[in-house]
Amino acid sequence: MGQVGMIIFVALAFGAFYFLLIRPQRKRQKEHQSFIEELQTGDKVITIGGMFGEIDSVGEQDFMLKVEDGTRVKFLKNSIMGKQQTDLSED
């Protein structure tokens, strides 16, 4: 009975680990990938490093962002954190 109980415990522990950690992480990855694929020229975004910019062009693996002073900077697609929600530029 001891070995059967141990097998059940390990299976339950793995199931809990999967549903609490692995599954939510995969869901976030799929959502982020979908978000990246939907971005277009003109969208205002924020990078993981905190840089604000507007997408100037879209490459296969990267985006060219135009920052406030007109400078263009190339970023990998996965380094985009999200869309800019409000206009934070100073007038």
C-alpha positions in Angstrom: 0.0 0.0 0.0 3.0 2.3 0.7 4.2 2.3 -2.9 0.7 2.9 -4.4 0.3 5.9 -2.0 3.6 7.3 -3.0 2.7 7.0 -6.7 -0.6 8.7 -6.1 1.1 11.5 -4.2 3.7 12.1 -6.9 1.0 12.1 -9.6 -1.1 14.6 -7.6 2.0 16.8 -7.0 2.8 16.8 -10.7 -0.8 17.6 -11.6 -0.8 20.6 -9.1 2.6 21.8 -10.4 1.3 21.6 -14.0 -2.0 23.5 -13.3 -0.4 26.1 -11.0 2.8 26.9 -12.9 3.2 25.4 -16.4 -0.3 25.9 -17.8 -0.6 29.6 -16.8 2.9 30.4 -18.2 2.1 28.8 -21.5 -1.1 30.8 -21.7 0.8 34.0 -21.1 3.3 33.1 -23.8 0.5 32.4 -26.3 -1.2 35.7 -25.5 2.1 37.7 -25.8 2.9 36.0 -29.2 -0.6 36.8 -30.4 -0.2 40.4 -29.3 3.2 40.7 -31.1 1.8 39.3 -34.3 -1.1 41.9 -34.3 1.2 45.0 -33.9 1.3 47.3 -36.9 3.1 50.4 -38.1 1.9 53.4 -36.1 1.1 51.5 -32.9 2.6 53.2 -29.8 4.4 50.6 -27.6 6.5 50.2 -24.5 9.6 48.0 -24.5 10.6 45.7 -21.6 13.4 48.2 -20.8 10.8 51.0 -20.5 11.4 52.9 -23.7 8.3 54.5 -25.4 8.1 54.6 -29.1 6.0 54.3 -32.2 6.4 51.4 -34.6 8.0 52.8 -37.8 8.4 49.5 -39.6 7.9 45.8 -39.0 10.6 43.2 -39.9 10.5 39.4 -39.7 12.1 39.3 -36.3 12.3 42.9 -35.2 10.5 46.3 -35.1 12.0 49.7 -35.9 10.7 52.1 -33.3 10.7 55.9 -33.7 11.2 57.6 -30.3 10.1 61.1 -29.4 13.0 63.0 -30.9 12.6 61.2 -34.2 15.5 58.7 -33.6 14.8 55.2 -35.0 15.9 52.2 -32.9 15.7 48.5 -33.8 14.2 46.1 -31.2 13.5 42.4 -31.3 9.8 41.6 -31.4 9.9 39.8 -28.0 11.2 42.9 -26.3 7.9 44.7 -26.7 6.0 44.6 -23.4 2.7 46.2 -24.4 0.9 49.1 -26.0 1.1 52.5 -24.7 -2.2 53.2 -22.9 -2.0 57.0 -22.6 0.0 59.8 -24.2 2.8 60.4 -21.7 4.6 63.0 -23.7 5.1 66.4 -22.2 3.5 69.3 -24.1 
